[in-house]
Amino acid sequence: MPTPDFVLALRERVGHELLWLSGVTAVVLRDTDAGREVLLVKRADNGSWTPVTGIIDPGEEPAAAGARECLEETDTVAVPEALVRVKALPPMTYANGDRSQYLDLTFRFRHVSGEPFPADGENTEAAWYPVGAMPEMSDEMSARVAAALTGSDVATFDS
């Protein structure tokens, strides 16, 4: 996974110390004749299925970061409909010893255009899955998708 330049610059100063970072999860949904589908990606680093995720750049609006990540990772255009979950995740340690903790902002997105594929090398697969037939995901990722599906909006956006 490519590390954003601003994180690399911070790491030069703080080494492996814990960094507090803002992250975004884009749960992209579309309705088809067969029913509702969710866009999922299979991560190249660990083989896990997840919605689209990423780090929010300094000064970037979180919903815009989600849309950017969708385009970068899957070559799809999606628009935010609602902020559905805000959660501080537990600290984590990467294989190189870097420690991070994320504030995840999960948004429900509506698909606009594009057929997904792993566009930037961060993922090995990108595909639509019927809501009732998604691949196995971690409890945390399942909770993010569930928040988008239940419609428990924290904040909504005008289209």
Secondary structure, DSSP 4 states (H G I P E B T S, - for coil): -PPPHHHHHHHHHHTTS-EEEEEEEEEEEEEETTEEEEEEEEETTT--EESEEEEPPTT--HHHHHHHHHHHHHS-EEEEEEEEEEEEPPPEE-TTS-EEEEEEEEEEEEEEE------SSSEEEEEEEEGGGPPP--HHHHHHHHHHHHT--SEE---
